[in-house]
Amino acid sequence: MKIDFEYGLGLMSAQLPDNTDIFIPGETIKDPPFIPEEDLEKAYMDSLTHPEGNIKPLSELASPGKKVTIIFPDRVKGGEQATSHRKISIKLILNELKKAGVRKEDILFICSNGLHAKNTKQQIHNILGDEIFNEFWYSHQIINHDSEDYDHMVYLGKTEERGDHVWLNKYVYESDLPILIGHAQGNPYGGYSGGYKHCATGLNHWSSIASHHVPDVMHRDDFTPVNNTSLMRHKFDEIGHHMEKAMGHHFFCCDAVLDTNSRQIEIHSGTAGAVQSNSWKMANKRTYVKFAKEKYNVMVFGLPQSFHYGNGMGTNPIMLMQAISAQVVRHKRVMADNCVIICSSICNGFFNDMLWPYTREMYDIFQTNYMQTLPDMNRLGEYFATNKEYIRKYRYTNAFHPFHGFSMISSAHIAEKNCAAVYVVGAEQPGYARGMGLKTRATFEEALEDAKKIVGNNPRILALPKTFKLGAVHLMMEDDPYPENPNYDAFE
């Protein structure tokens, strides 16, 4: 059968055996039904006025003179359609705040980009829409989080449980009512976005993120395959809870369970613990998909040039390796022990030095100095994280923070750790792929023929077209149980 996979700015065709299984999120197995557009506002108002957990509704939490921060995820997450979660939830939250007497000048919007690139004016406009953007942008009431702006960061000490550093955006720390706009959509880092993950990564500092986005956490057996109770997830929760104790009150969360096309399935508002507990019940059914009858020997997909973190993610060798590893984290349950990955990438040497200015240096160091596997790079994390020029580019040129590269390197090793081989096909400059430990071939067919030396002549093959175009899932065997959810009663 002929299947087209993402490749550069277009597609690359593969001729695969007719018994190849194909999975496309939201199509092969349907998502739970989404809330019809005409019912969305009612669903939001029901949630906002009846919050979950030990917290009052916004109408009682807000009052004249109170300072409010509304924290929303960056462009990497959550959809930008007219009916997106961020646009509708924020509009209705603003209505509740105004009815309670909160003044416009006491509201500050913060894009929780964490170590991601600061969002541009246009990107923030796309996230928030015309009405909200025009009302608050020109009065300087929409900002990006800046983890290197020490005049506006507060050090909160260490978590009691594991001694992890915790910092918090000062505007959030000093606000009377911090509101987190998040969502429960599948994420290889701890199961889901939203909840405590939102504040623990989006409003924090690299030294805190270095407590969980590192090999000691990401290479544990409880990290792959993805689940909701890994050490990383526990660290998110502990850090978020520590922030709340330091502030003296909860975050008010409004999370949506999203489908493949970022449409709302359910709305949950309240404390982070209660929202996570309740939203993940439905999110598990949508995201952890019971699919495979037998495990697969070969997994095939394609990398476009631009996706998720930005233009060049499918060509920058460190970023493309992270993207490959993310599929391993998501789908390890359906992969045989000898599983081989075959993926297309134009791999043309485009690092996008404006967006990831440090990754070229990281790549070059990995080729030298006894660097045998990617974890060998980890000892240089603080060196890169404190590099003044890379920090200046994070702060002033919309580049990713240099420590973010080390979370990518930690993740990137997971494919090597869990696969018999990884092939990149169609590389224009294949040396970059080989420099990351990947095998290279010109076509899918050539790669599959070579892989038969590992998987035999009749491998079970899983094709994953549209992997990076749609909201991802975590594939499971048909008889796998849904993952357990933590008990968040202690955080109430």
Secondary structure, DSSP 4 states (H G I P E B T S, - for coil): -EEEEEEETEEEEEE--TT-EE--TTTSSPPPPPPPGGGHHHHHHHHHHS-BSS---HHHH--TT--EEEEE--TTSS--STT-HHHHHHHHHHHHHHHTT--GGGEEEEE--TTSPPPPHHHHHHHH-HHHHHHHTTTT-EEE--TT-GGGEEEEEE-TTT--EEEEEHHHHH-SEEEEEEEE-EETTTEESSHHHHHHHHSS-HHHHTTTSSHHHHTSTTTSS--SSSHHHHHHHHHHHHHHHHHTSPPEEEEEEE-TTS-EEEEEEE-HHHHHHHHHHHHHHHHEEEEESS-EEEEEEEEESEETTEETTTTSHHHHHHHHHHHHHHHGGGEEEEEEEEEE----S---TTTSTTHHHHHHHHTSTT--SGGGGGGGHHHHHT-HHHHHHHHHS-PPPTTHHHHHHHHHHHHHHH-SEEEEES-SSHHHHHTTT-EEESSHHHHHHHHHHHH-SS--EEE-TTTTTS---EEEETTPPPPP----GGG-
